[in-house]
Amino acid sequence: MKIRTAATLAIMALGASMATAQNSNQGVSKTEITLGSIQDLSGPIAGFGKQVRLGMMLRVDEINEQGGVNGRKIKLIVEDSAYDPKKAVLAAQKLVNQDKIFAMVGHIGTAQNMAAMPVQFEKNVINFFPVTAAREMYEPFHRLKYSFAATYYDQMRTAVPKLVKDKGAKKVCTMYQDDEFGLEVMRGAEAGLKAAGMDLAEKTSYKRGATDFSSQIARLKSSGCDMVVLGTIIRETIGAIAEARKTGYNPTFIGSSAAYTDLIHKLGGKAMDGFYAAHTAQHPYLDETSQPIRFWANKYKTKFNEDPTVFSVYGYQLIDSFLAASQKAGPNLNTESFIKAMDTMVIPADMFGSPESKFGPKKRLGNELSRLSQLQDARWKVVSDYVKN
């Protein structure tokens, strides 16, 4: 029995090895590299998904106009998950098995990525720079995982105690989405406060898709917290802060990079002023004082007839990084040559203010640093440099 089991395992290992070898250049032809991406185009964060998609398209169009990468044009196929992990799995199955993508790029959402990655990894398809700052995007280590964003956990672990000190806060609470994303924000805040000799005084959560936060805000208000950590995205951030303002409750609100978006003040109005959020790249305003950002933002506006956002920047940046690694991998592009290139990759600081990113054979997260911005008169203002761990 033991001998048969060992033989069976050996055959399975050989089969997996052969599958990996057979799929090492899936999605790569003499003239084209096929990439896949899963976005929320119809669900609760469709605003983000659309922006990431347009940012990716801008960089893809630029490189294709220049002749592509080592003579290969980029073909980008985008599927909609509606921010539903089950739909993300179906989208991943289509992209991996039917469209034969070389890599999954910029897939948005924590739970969605976690659901889709097994589908990809079974066929040796890289998960490149997902648009989520969850630790699961690079932990546990997997050769096919590459992440670019300082994690929600580290953002809150460093930013919350800094803001507590700056504001002289005495009591910190949290309201978070009851899933992998929200829990990471809560855990980061908890760890940062613990290191500063404090604890979260109150915790309250909500289910993904919720629209009424009156009970949560009432609970936080009654606890007397003067700072609230929000593990929220767009409408939940707006809903929570608006409810607090309506009841005369005005603590310091701080969120993660998931809430660093122009949609907060565009949809939430003046009530959102004073809200803090962690981030890396900065929002690209059309009248930005930085000439390179201003030029890029107006190019985007001309092409798509709408203002760019920081999520547009994420889409542009992640495709740019993929192109740089593909170029470095050389004309014989496959999974192994791409990984070899990424394992010595250094992505320099860019015009959007993102810090330098470095990767290695055992380093799958490029950057661990974040900084803070605050909404002031319906505009994001950078208020801190990168917070060191």
Protein Blocks (a to p, Z undefined) as FASTA:
>chain_A
ZZmmmmmmmmmmmmmmmmmmmmmmgoiafkbccddddddfkbmklmmmmmmmmmmmmmmm
mmmmnnpaehiacddddddeklpaklmmmmmmmmmmmnopabdghiacjklmmmmmmmmm
mnopacehiabfbfklmpccdfkbccfbdcfklmmmmmmmmmmmmnopabdcdddddbfk
lmmmmmmmmmmmmmnopacfbdcdddehiabfklmmmmmmmnopabdcddbfklmmmmmm
mmmmmnopacdddddfklgcfklmmmnommlgoiacddfbdcddfklfblklmmmmmmmm
mmnopacdfklmmmmmmmmmmmmmmmmnommlcfklmmmmmmmcccdddfkopacddddf
klcbfbfcdcddddeehiacdfbdcddZZ
